[in-house]
Amino acid sequence: MTAPSLQTSKSNIADRLALSADSAIHSTQYAANKAFDRLSGGVESLRGRAGPLMERATAKAEAGKHYIEERPVKALLIAAATGAALAMLLSWMGRSRSTRV
């Protein structure tokens, strides 16, 4: 091979490598854009569903607040009973786990 043909061959290889790298970059950008679009659509979908859930949760919180304001003693007794039942359940679960070990 002569020097000019060797130089041309190196240049052709470099050009093909550059084109291949450019193609890979474009493919990666396309895939990333598609993934971003899907993710963005999912976030918007969740945001649309979260609005009504937040409204219902706010309404329930307001109803609970009014119940506590109207019947404070009854609400306190319910909270105490719930706490006691939860403490008993956790205590029972802790004992049954320690007997299994």
Beta strands, then each sheet from edge to edge (+ up, - down):
end
